[in-house]
Amino acid sequence: MNPTDMLDRQIRLTARDVTVHYGTKQALHGISIDIPDRAVTAFIGPSGCGKSTFLRCINRMNDTIEGAKVGGTIKLDGEDIYSPDLDVVELRARIGMVFQKPNPFPKSIYDNVAYGPRIHGLARNKSDLDEIVVSSLRKAGLFEEVKDRLQEPGTGLSGGQQQRLCIARAIAVGPEVILMDEPCSALDPIATAVIEELIDELRENYTIVIVTHSMQQAARVSQRTAFFHLGHLIEQGPTEDIFTNPVNKQTQDYIMGRIG
Ligand SMILES: Nc1ncnc2c1ncn2[C@@H]1O[C@H](COP(=O)(O)OP(=O)(O)OP(=O)(O)O)[C@@H](O)[C@H]1O
């Protein structure tokens, strides 16, 4: 995607001057970024630079961390997600999250996916629910592998399958945005390749933000990249430009493997 394409796309998320403090320690300084619809945006940078902290701001997961204080503004389709009258449970259905370690519930494959639609009242009856479960598993590229064992525990699947189950679980509640925090770091190269292909398919219908330690992965799966360093967003732009022609010296050093 070149910068012109960015202008053609709807901006789904806008962050302005976002700061995060953990107690007295400031972890993020004035982060401003626009995240476009139907594209993958990668957050890269050395360990501890604040990638995950910023990702967690986007669906208010930092609310669950004691002592964390978020400042600035984040809007989803123009709506302030930190507005006091916003329903956080609803927000987390619209902005789903997939974690580093696959974390299926200790329930059947079917119930893992049906859980969200049940609590959000998305299915009128059992056949509606069946349809949501099957279509979510299909979209996550898992249905064919599990269709004969939907009642077996989700935890009995391989790591890569569990991660796709978690993606199906996020998809089942009809999100607009999917946040992924190093979704492949616990997976082998083959399972990683499957998830990367899946991310590439999902971007046709979702806004995806991925935190990754792997620059190769960012280059393979994303159209936009943002480079973080010591709590600052140093540089952002089309992935190709960030990797081939970074403007900032710190970005250059990171890309060249000189920091991090
Ligand atoms: N719950 C917390 N309490 C206190 N400090 C925290 C907490 N979570 C993160 N931090 C601090 O905030 C800073 C940013 O951490 P964060 O995990 O967001 O970075 P990261 O870039 O995602 O790192 P990594 O790549 O290692 O996961 C770090 O200095 C970290 O120690």
The ligand as a MOL file (V3000), in Angstrom:
LIG
                    3D

  0  0  0     0  0            999 V3000
M  V30 BEGIN CTAB
M  V30 COUNTS 31 33 0 0 0
M  V30 BEGIN ATOM
M  V30 1 N 1.8380 -4.0280 34.1300 0
M  V30 2 C 2.9250 -3.2400 34.1180 0
M  V30 3 N 3.3360 -2.6120 35.2260 0
M  V30 4 C 4.4210 -1.8080 35.2240 0
M  V30 5 N 5.1790 -1.5750 34.1260 0
M  V30 6 C 4.8330 -2.1870 32.9930 0
M  V30 7 C 3.6880 -3.0550 32.9220 0
M  V30 8 N 3.5950 -3.5210 31.6390 0
M  V30 9 C 4.6190 -2.9650 30.9630 0
M  V30 10 N 5.3640 -2.1680 31.7590 0
M  V30 11 C 6.5460 -1.3870 31.3760 0
M  V30 12 O 6.1950 -0.5220 30.3030 0
M  V30 13 C 7.2090 -0.4970 29.3120 0
M  V30 14 C 6.6360 -0.9610 27.9780 0
M  V30 15 O 6.3220 -2.3620 28.0680 0
M  V30 16 P 5.5920 -3.1620 26.9260 0
M  V30 17 O 5.3400 -4.5340 27.4220 0
M  V30 18 O 4.4570 -2.3810 26.4170 0
M  V30 19 O 6.7170 -3.1780 25.8060 0
M  V30 20 P 6.8500 -4.0950 24.5300 0
M  V30 21 O 7.4690 -3.2330 23.4910 0
M  V30 22 O 5.5540 -4.7110 24.1890 0
M  V30 23 O 7.8790 -5.1820 25.0340 0
M  V30 24 P 8.0740 -6.7000 24.6080 0
M  V30 25 O 8.4290 -6.6370 23.1590 0
M  V30 26 O 9.2050 -7.1590 25.4690 0
M  V30 27 O 6.7800 -7.4060 24.8750 0
M  V30 28 C 8.3280 -1.3920 29.8260 0
M  V30 29 O 9.2750 -0.5880 30.4530 0
M  V30 30 C 7.6390 -2.2850 30.8210 0
M  V30 31 O 8.5200 -2.6890 31.8390 0
M  V30 END ATOM
M  V30 BEGIN BOND
M  V30 1 1 1 2
M  V30 2 1 2 3
M  V30 3 2 2 7
M  V30 4 2 3 4
M  V30 5 1 4 5
M  V30 6 2 5 6
M  V30 7 1 6 7
M  V30 8 1 6 10
M  V30 9 1 7 8
M  V30 10 2 8 9
M  V30 11 1 9 10
M  V30 12 1 10 11
M  V30 13 1 11 12
M  V30 14 1 11 30
M  V30 15 1 12 13
M  V30 16 1 13 14
M  V30 17 1 13 28
M  V30 18 1 14 15
M  V30 19 1 15 16
M  V30 20 2 16 17
M  V30 21 1 16 18
M  V30 22 1 16 19
M  V30 23 1 19 20
M  V30 24 2 20 21
M  V30 25 1 20 22
M  V30 26 1 20 23
M  V30 27 1 23 24
M  V30 28 2 24 25
M  V30 29 1 24 26
M  V30 30 1 24 27
M  V30 31 1 28 29
M  V30 32 1 28 30
M  V30 33 1 30 31
M  V30 END BOND
M  V30 END CTAB
M  END
